[in-house]
Amino acid sequence: MEFIGEVIEVQTEGVVKRPARFRWRGHDYQITRILHSWHDYSMPTGFRHPKWTMRRHRNCYIVETDTHERFEIYFDRGKKRPDWVLLKHLGAVPVVH
């Protein structure tokens, strides 16, 4: 697993706007499967008395790509300008023979 934490370009599809493909460091990745998704409404750490307005608003996904790799990405919709972020590269998908 490798922490990345970079803003990426994502193309979505469907009514729910789920991620379909993304661009990272000049390479295009087609998402072949969404393995897991969840919402993150947690509070940031490091504040003595955090306000409810500081709560995160993220749609998180573990995805598998056409390059047989897994990534954790999220849509940060709590900002004035929402961004997609590539949080982690989780490694290659095990090949079954």
C-alpha positions, 0 to 999 in steps of 0.5 A: 500500500502506498499513500498518494493524496493527490487530486485527480480527474475523474469521469463519472457515469449513471444517475448516482455519478459513480466513478468510471475512469480517472487520470493520474500522472498522465495515465488513464485508468478504466475502473472495471469494478467498485469493490467497496463504497461508503460515506465518510462524515467523520470529524478531522483530528487535532482540534480540541473542540471541532465544530459540526461544520468541520465534518467531512463529506466524502464519498469513498471507493475502493476500485479495481482498474483495467491495469489490474490494480486497486486504488482508494479514491474519494469525492470530497463534496464538502468543499466550495470546489469539490475534488476527487482525490486518489488517497492510496494505491493498494497494489496489484490484484492477485492473479488466479491461475 
